Amino acid sequence: MTRGPLRVALDQGAGRSGDVADALGRLAGRAAQAAEAGARLLVGPEMSLTGYALGAGTVARMAEPADGPLADAVAAIAADTGVALVYGFPERADGAVYNTVQLVDGTGARLAAYRKAHLFGDLDRDAFSPGADPVVQADLDGFRVGLLICYDVEFPEAVRAHSLAGTELLVVPTALMLPFTEVPTRVVPVRALENQLHVAYVNRCDTEGDLSYAGLSALIGPDGTETLRAGPGEELLVGDVAPDAVAAARREHSYLDDRRPDLYRALTA
C-alpha cells in the first residue's frame, strides 16, 4: 500500500513552569488546533508538562512513572483529538529520575519512551540520571519515528545510530537557551542532511528563571532543506513529512553506503 505524507505540528511554546494543570490544558488546546489542521502528530518541547529549569528538588517531587497520572491525562487528550502526541516529563523509575519524552498514538496507546542520554551541564546532571538506550523508535502511520532530546542531537553518533536503525522522522523536543542559536540554524540541518532523515526539532521560546529560550523550531527534510521554521516567539507550525523523501535523498547522497566502519573503531575506544 502506498503511504501518504505524515502531517506534523510543532508546538513552540510551553505552559507555566511547575504548573501541570496549565500545561495539560494548553496541550489539549494545541492538540485540538493540530487536529483541525489535519495533523496526525503534535510535538512539544523538552519537559513540556512540568517545565525544565525547576531545580533538582522540584523535579524529583514532580517525577512519576511513565504510566502514571500524567500519562493517563495525555492519553485522554490524544484519544479525544485523534492526534498522536510527543511530550516531555520527569520520569521516576528504578530509584532514579530521568528526563523523558513519550510518544502516544491517536488512540492514547503508549508507543515509546526515551530517556535523555547526553546530560547538559549541572542543570541536567543535578536533576537526572542519563538514559542508556541510544535508539528508541516506534511506527506511526507507516513512518518509523525516533526520539532524542535536546543536547542529544548535537552528538553526530546519536543521530547516525538512528539513521542506521531505519528512523525516517527524528523527533527532538528541546529546551535550548540563548545564545546558542547555531544549533537549530546550523547543526540540525546538517544532521538531517548527513543522515538523510527528517528532523522535527521543537524548542521552547519563553523564559524560565534566568534562562531565555531560543525558539527557532524547525522541520528539516532529509536533504537539509527547511520545511518549517519558527521565529523567536510562540507558534504552532504545521507541515508534511513526505513519504518518499528519505529514499530520494539516499539515492542522491550515498553517505550511508560509503561508510567505512572499520576505520572508526578509535572513536569508541
DRENDO-1510 file (C-alpha; in Angstrom, 1 decimal, always signed):
<recs>
REC; n; res; u; v; w
REC; 1; MET; +0.0; +0.0; +0.0 .
REC; 2; THR; +1.3; +3.4; -0.9 .
REC; 3; ARG; +1.5; +5.7; +2.1 .
REC; 4; GLY; +0.8; +9.4; +2.1 .
REC; 5; PRO; +2.5; +12.2; +3.9 .
REC; 6; LEU; +2.6; +12.5; +7.6 .
REC; 7; ARG; +1.3; +15.9; +8.8 .
REC; 8; VAL; +3.2; +17.1; +11.8 .
REC; 9; ALA; +2.5; +20.0; +14.2 .
REC; 10; LEU; +5.3; +21.7; +16.1 .
REC; 11; ASP; +4.2; +23.4; +19.3 .
REC; 12; GLN; +6.8; +26.1; +20.1 .
REC; 13; GLY; +5.6; +27.2; +23.5 .
REC; 14; ALA; +5.1; +25.8; +27.0 .
REC; 15; GLY; +2.7; +26.1; +29.9 .
REC; 16; ARG; +3.7; +27.8; +33.2 .
REC; 17; SER; +6.7; +26.1; +34.8 .
REC; 18; GLY; +5.7; +23.9; +37.6 .
REC; 19; ASP; +2.0; +24.0; +36.7 .
REC; 20; VAL; +1.0; +20.6; +35.3 .
REC; 21; ALA; -2.7; +21.6; +35.1 .
REC; 22; ASP; -1.8; +24.6; +32.9 .
REC; 23; ALA; +0.4; +22.5; +30.7 .
REC; 24; LEU; -2.3; +19.9; +30.2 .
REC; 25; GLY; -4.9; +22.5; +29.4 .
REC; 26; ARG; -2.5; +24.1; +26.9 .
REC; 27; LEU; -1.7; +20.7; +25.4 .
REC; 28; ALA; -5.5; +19.9; +24.9 .
REC; 29; GLY; -5.9; +23.2; +23.1 .
REC; 30; ARG; -2.9; +22.8; +20.9 .
REC; 31; ALA; -3.9; +19.2; +20.1 .
REC; 32; ALA; -7.4; +20.4; +19.0 .
REC; 33; GLN; -5.8; +23.1; +16.8 .
REC; 34; ALA; -3.5; +20.4; +15.3 .
REC; 35; ALA; -6.4; +18.1; +14.6 .
REC; 36; GLU; -8.3; +21.0; +12.8 .
REC; 37; ALA; -5.2; +21.5; +10.6 .
REC; 38; GLY; -5.1; +17.8; +9.7 .
REC; 39; ALA; -2.0; +16.9; +11.8 .
REC; 40; ARG; -1.5; +13.3; +12.8 .
REC; 41; LEU; +1.3; +14.1; +15.3 .
REC; 42; LEU; +1.9; +17.0; +17.7 .
REC; 43; VAL; +5.4; +17.5; +19.2 .
REC; 44; GLY; +6.1; +19.8; +22.2 .
REC; 45; PRO; +9.4; +20.9; +23.8 .
REC; 46; GLU; +11.6; +19.1; +26.4 .
REC; 47; MET; +9.9; +18.7; +29.8 .
REC; 48; SER; +6.8; +20.2; +28.3 .
REC; 49; LEU; +4.4; +19.2; +31.0 .
REC; 50; THR; +6.3; +20.4; +34.0 .
REC; 51; GLY; +9.0; +22.9; +33.0 .
REC; 52; TYR; +12.7; +22.3; +32.6 .
REC; 53; ALA; +14.8; +24.5; +34.9 .
REC; 54; LEU; +13.0; +23.8; +38.1 .
REC; 55; GLY; +15.8; +22.7; +40.4 .
REC; 56; ALA; +16.6; +19.1; +41.3 .
REC; 57; GLY; +14.3; +19.0; +44.3 .
REC; 58; THR; +11.3; +20.2; +42.5 .
REC; 59; VAL; +12.0; +17.9; +39.6 .
REC; 60; ALA; +12.2; +14.9; +42.0 .
REC; 61; ARG; +8.9; +15.8; +43.6 .
REC; 62; MET; +7.1; +16.1; +40.3 .
REC; 63; ALA; +8.6; +12.9; +38.8 .
REC; 64; GLU; +6.3; +10.0; +38.2 .
REC; 65; PRO; +6.3; +6.7; +36.3 .
REC; 66; ALA; +5.8; +6.5; +32.5 .
REC; 67; ASP; +2.3; +5.0; +33.1 .
REC; 68; GLY; +1.4; +7.5; +35.9 .
REC; 69; PRO; -1.4; +10.1; +36.1 .
REC; 70; LEU; +0.4; +12.4; +33.6 .
REC; 71; ALA; +0.4; +9.6; +31.0 .
REC; 72; ASP; -3.3; +8.9; +31.6 .
REC; 73; ALA; -4.1; +12.6; +31.2 .
REC; 74; VAL; -2.2; +12.8; +27.9 .
REC; 75; ALA; -3.7; +9.6; +26.6 .
REC; 76; ALA; -7.1; +11.1; +27.1 .
REC; 77; ILE; -6.2; +14.2; +25.1 .
REC; 78; ALA; -4.8; +12.0; +22.3 .
REC; 79; ALA; -7.9; +9.8; +22.2 .
REC; 80; ASP; -10.2; +12.9; +22.3 .
REC; 81; THR; -8.5; +14.6; +19.4 .
REC; 82; GLY; -7.1; +11.6; +17.4 .
REC; 83; VAL; -3.7; +13.2; +17.3 .
REC; 84; ALA; -0.5; +11.4; +18.4 .
REC; 85; LEU; +1.5; +13.3; +21.0 .
REC; 86; VAL; +5.1; +13.6; +22.0 .
REC; 87; TYR; +5.5; +15.2; +25.4 .
REC; 88; GLY; +8.3; +15.6; +28.0 .
REC; 89; PHE; +8.2; +14.9; +31.7 .
REC; 90; PRO; +10.5; +13.8; +34.6 .
REC; 91; GLU; +10.2; +10.0; +34.8 .
REC; 92; ARG; +10.7; +8.1; +38.1 .
REC; 93; ALA; +11.9; +4.5; +37.5 .
REC; 94; ASP; +14.2; +2.1; +39.4 .
REC; 95; GLY; +15.0; +4.6; +42.0 .
REC; 96; ALA; +16.2; +7.2; +39.5 .
REC; 97; VAL; +14.8; +10.3; +37.8 .
REC; 98; TYR; +15.1; +10.6; +34.0 .
REC; 99; ASN; +14.5; +13.4; +31.5 .
REC; 100; THR; +12.0; +11.6; +29.3 .
REC; 101; VAL; +9.8; +12.1; +26.3 .
REC; 102; GLN; +7.0; +9.8; +25.5 .
REC; 103; LEU; +5.0; +9.1; +22.3 .
REC; 104; VAL; +1.4; +8.1; +22.4 .
REC; 105; ASP; -0.7; +7.4; +19.3 .
REC; 106; GLY; -4.1; +8.9; +18.4 .
REC; 107; THR; -5.9; +6.4; +20.5 .
REC; 108; GLY; -3.8; +7.2; +23.6 .
REC; 109; ALA; -1.7; +4.0; +23.4 .
REC; 110; ARG; +1.8; +4.4; +24.6 .
REC; 111; LEU; +4.2; +3.6; +21.8 .
REC; 112; ALA; +7.7; +4.6; +23.0 .
REC; 113; ALA; +9.5; +6.4; +25.8 .
REC; 114; TYR; +13.1; +7.8; +25.5 .
REC; 115; ARG; +15.4; +9.0; +28.3 .
REC; 116; LYS; +17.8; +11.7; +27.6 .
REC; 117; ALA; +21.3; +10.2; +27.3 .
REC; 118; HIS; +23.6; +13.2; +27.0 .
REC; 119; LEU; +23.1; +15.5; +30.0 .
REC; 120; PHE; +23.8; +19.2; +29.7 .
REC; 121; GLY; +25.9; +20.7; +32.5 .
REC; 122; ASP; +24.8; +20.8; +36.1 .
REC; 123; LEU; +21.3; +21.8; +35.1 .
REC; 124; ASP; +20.7; +18.2; +33.9 .
REC; 125; ARG; +23.2; +16.3; +36.0 .
REC; 126; ASP; +21.9; +17.6; +39.3 .
REC; 127; ALA; +18.4; +16.5; +38.5 .
REC; 128; PHE; +18.6; +13.5; +36.2 .
REC; 129; SER; +20.3; +10.2; +35.6 .
REC; 130; PRO; +21.4; +9.5; +31.9 .
REC; 131; GLY; +19.4; +7.2; +29.8 .
REC; 132; ALA; +21.1; +4.1; +28.4 .
REC; 133; ASP; +19.1; +3.3; +25.2 .
REC; 134; PRO; +20.7; +5.1; +22.2 .
REC; 135; VAL; +17.8; +4.3; +19.8 .
REC; 136; VAL; +14.2; +4.3; +20.7 .
REC; 137; GLN; +11.7; +4.1; +17.8 .
REC; 138; ALA; +8.0; +3.4; +17.0 .
REC; 139; ASP; +5.9; +3.1; +13.9 .
REC; 140; LEU; +3.3; +5.8; +13.4 .
REC; 141; ASP; +1.1; +5.9; +10.3 .
REC; 142; GLY; +3.7; +3.8; +8.4 .
REC; 143; PHE; +6.6; +6.0; +9.3 .
REC; 144; ARG; +9.5; +4.9; +11.6 .
REC; 145; VAL; +9.7; +7.7; +14.2 .
REC; 146; GLY; +12.7; +8.0; +16.5 .
REC; 147; LEU; +13.2; +10.1; +19.7 .
REC; 148; LEU; +16.1; +12.2; +21.0 .
REC; 149; ILE; +16.1; +15.1; +23.5 .
REC; 150; CYS; +17.8; +18.5; +23.1 .
REC; 151; TYR; +21.6; +18.1; +23.6 .
REC; 152; ASP; +21.5; +14.5; +22.2 .
REC; 153; VAL; +21.1; +15.9; +18.7 .
REC; 154; GLU; +24.4; +17.8; +19.0 .
REC; 155; PHE; +26.3; +14.4; +19.0 .
REC; 156; PRO; +26.6; +13.1; +15.5 .
REC; 157; GLU; +26.8; +9.5; +16.7 .
REC; 158; ALA; +23.4; +9.7; +18.3 .
REC; 159; VAL; +21.7; +10.8; +15.0 .
REC; 160; ARG; +23.8; +8.4; +12.9 .
REC; 161; ALA; +22.6; +5.5; +15.1 .
REC; 162; HIS; +19.0; +6.4; +14.3 .
REC; 163; SER; +19.7; +6.6; +10.6 .
REC; 164; LEU; +21.4; +3.2; +10.6 .
REC; 165; ALA; +18.4; +1.8; +12.5 .
REC; 166; GLY; +15.9; +3.0; +10.0 .
REC; 167; THR; +14.5; +6.1; +11.6 .
REC; 168; GLU; +12.8; +8.3; +9.0 .
REC; 169; LEU; +11.5; +11.1; +11.2 .
REC; 170; LEU; +13.7; +12.0; +14.2 .
REC; 171; VAL; +11.7; +14.0; +16.8 .
REC; 172; VAL; +13.8; +16.2; +19.1 .
REC; 173; PRO; +12.0; +18.0; +21.9 .
REC; 174; THR; +14.3; +20.7; +23.2 .
REC; 175; ALA; +14.9; +23.5; +25.8 .
REC; 176; LEU; +17.7; +25.3; +24.2 .
REC; 177; MET; +18.6; +28.7; +25.7 .
REC; 178; LEU; +20.1; +31.8; +24.1 .
REC; 179; PRO; +22.7; +32.5; +22.8 .
REC; 180; PHE; +23.1; +29.0; +21.2 .
REC; 181; THR; +21.1; +29.7; +18.1 .
REC; 182; GLU; +23.7; +27.9; +15.9 .
REC; 183; VAL; +22.3; +24.6; +17.0 .
REC; 184; PRO; +18.8; +25.0; +15.4 .
REC; 185; THR; +20.0; +27.0; +12.4 .
REC; 186; ARG; +23.3; +25.2; +11.5 .
REC; 187; VAL; +23.7; +21.9; +13.4 .
REC; 188; VAL; +20.2; +20.5; +13.0 .
REC; 189; PRO; +20.0; +20.9; +9.2 .
REC; 190; VAL; +23.4; +19.2; +8.8 .
REC; 191; ARG; +22.3; +16.3; +11.0 .
REC; 192; ALA; +19.3; +15.8; +8.7 .
REC; 193; LEU; +21.4; +16.1; +5.5 .
REC; 194; GLU; +24.3; +13.8; +6.6 .
REC; 195; ASN; +21.9; +11.1; +7.8 .
REC; 196; GLN; +19.1; +11.6; +5.2 .
REC; 197; LEU; +16.2; +11.7; +7.6 .
REC; 198; HIS; +13.6; +14.2; +8.6 .
REC; 199; VAL; +14.2; +16.1; +11.9 .
REC; 200; ALA; +11.4; +17.7; +13.9 .
REC; 201; TYR; +13.3; +20.0; +16.3 .
REC; 202; VAL; +10.9; +21.6; +18.8 .
REC; 203; ASN; +12.3; +24.2; +21.2 .
REC; 204; ARG; +10.9; +26.5; +23.9 .
REC; 205; CYS; +10.7; +30.2; +23.3 .
REC; 206; ASP; +9.8; +31.7; +26.7 .
REC; 207; THR; +11.8; +32.5; +29.8 .
REC; 208; GLU; +12.3; +30.3; +32.9 .
REC; 209; GLY; +14.2; +31.8; +35.8 .
REC; 210; ASP; +17.4; +33.2; +34.4 .
REC; 211; LEU; +17.1; +31.3; +31.2 .
REC; 212; SER; +15.7; +32.7; +27.9 .
REC; 213; TYR; +14.9; +30.0; +25.4 .
REC; 214; ALA; +15.8; +30.5; +21.7 .
REC; 215; GLY; +12.8; +29.2; +19.8 .
REC; 216; LEU; +13.7; +28.6; +16.1 .
REC; 217; SER; +11.9; +25.2; +16.0 .
REC; 218; ALA; +12.1; +23.6; +12.6 .
REC; 219; LEU; +11.1; +20.6; +10.5 .
REC; 220; ILE; +14.0; +19.8; +8.3 .
REC; 221; GLY; +13.9; +17.5; +5.3 .
REC; 222; PRO; +16.4; +14.7; +4.5 .
REC; 223; ASP; +18.1; +16.9; +2.0 .
REC; 224; GLY; +18.8; +19.6; +4.7 .
REC; 225; THR; +16.0; +22.0; +3.5 .
REC; 226; GLU; +13.6; +23.7; +5.9 .
REC; 227; THR; +10.0; +22.6; +5.6 .
REC; 228; LEU; +9.1; +24.7; +8.6 .
REC; 229; ARG; +11.0; +27.3; +10.6 .
REC; 230; ALA; +9.7; +29.3; +13.6 .
REC; 231; GLY; +10.9; +32.6; +14.8 .
REC; 232; PRO; +11.7; +33.5; +18.5 .
REC; 233; GLY; +8.1; +33.7; +19.6 .
REC; 234; GLU; +5.2; +31.2; +20.3 .
REC; 235; GLU; +3.9; +29.4; +17.3 .
REC; 236; LEU; +2.1; +26.3; +16.2 .
REC; 237; LEU; +3.6; +25.2; +12.9 .
REC; 238; VAL; +2.1; +22.5; +10.7 .
REC; 239; GLY; +3.8; +20.8; +7.7 .
REC; 240; ASP; +4.1; +17.5; +5.9 .
REC; 241; VAL; +6.8; +14.8; +6.1 .
REC; 242; ALA; +7.0; +13.5; +2.5 .
REC; 243; PRO; +6.9; +9.7; +2.3 .
REC; 244; ASP; +9.5; +9.2; -0.4 .
REC; 245; ALA; +11.9; +12.0; +0.6 .
REC; 246; VAL; +14.3; +9.7; +2.6 .
REC; 247; ALA; +14.7; +7.2; -0.2 .
REC; 248; ALA; +15.2; +10.0; -2.7 .
REC; 249; ALA; +17.9; +11.7; -0.5 .
REC; 250; ARG; +19.7; +8.4; -0.1 .
REC; 251; ARG; +19.8; +7.9; -3.8 .
REC; 252; GLU; +21.3; +11.4; -4.2 .
REC; 253; HIS; +23.8; +11.2; -1.4 .
REC; 254; SER; +25.5; +7.8; -0.6 .
REC; 255; TYR; +26.9; +8.7; +2.8 .
REC; 256; LEU; +25.4; +5.6; +4.5 .
REC; 257; ASP; +26.6; +3.2; +1.7 .
REC; 258; ASP; +30.1; +4.7; +1.6 .
REC; 259; ARG; +30.8; +4.5; +5.3 .
REC; 260; ARG; +34.0; +2.7; +6.5 .
REC; 261; PRO; +33.1; +1.4; +10.0 .
REC; 262; ASP; +36.5; -0.5; +10.1 .
REC; 263; LEU; +38.2; +2.9; +10.2 .
REC; 264; TYR; +36.1; +4.3; +13.1 .
REC; 265; ARG; +36.9; +2.0; +15.9 .
REC; 266; ALA; +39.1; +4.5; +17.6 .
REC; 267; LEU; +36.0; +6.7; +18.1 .
REC; 268; THR; +34.6; +4.4; +20.7 .
REC; 269; ALA; +37.9; +3.2; +22.3 .
</recs>
